[in-house]
Amino acid sequence: SEVYRQGRTWSFDAKTTSRLAGAFALGLADSHELATMKHFPGLGFATANTDRAVVRITASRARLAPGLLPYRGTHVPLVMLSNAIYDAYDRTNAAGWSRLIATRLLRTELGYQGVTITDSLDGAAHARGIAPNGLALAAARAGTDLILLTGGEVATRDVFASLLRAAQAGRVGRAGLERSYARIQKLKAVAFPHSHP
């Protein structure tokens, strides 16, 4: 896998990955750091970097199922959603902007209660030949809590303004935004306990 070749994975075995990632997350928590599991629902079958290419994973649900184990029942405070498309779950949208993956699979089926964040949308948008604004809007509509942009302040401000306009026009559901806001506030209270009453 591309992620393994980059030295960015614990193991090919889901149980080993779950055990090691959990221990690492606890160690970070002891040091008052927030752990982030990534890239949901897994990049073990990826053959290219999702920051540079549109990656489509054609593995069946059965083949993808073991990779979900580390996410099931996890208390890690953040989960980063992949920029890959998973045909078994959603043939159109990558995980970060797929309601079927970000909400149905992760939250409903696996019971995740923490904060979700996209992978960097800059690379994903560039690989698709589009601006990141549309992907950010799709991610917000899918129920993803945080949008990650790495292209600089100007691009970040532009995407923020675009999302704000969409929310004000009702193109993003208020109930979903409020749920995201509540999860983010809870996370901030844990991360910065002295700055929240």
Helices and strands as residue ranges (DSSP letters): H 2-5, H 14-30, E 36-40, E 56-57, H 61-68, G 69-71, E 78-81, E 85-86, E 90-94, G 95-97, H 99-99, I 100-109, E 115-118, H 121-128, H 132-142, H 153-168, H 174-191, G 193-195
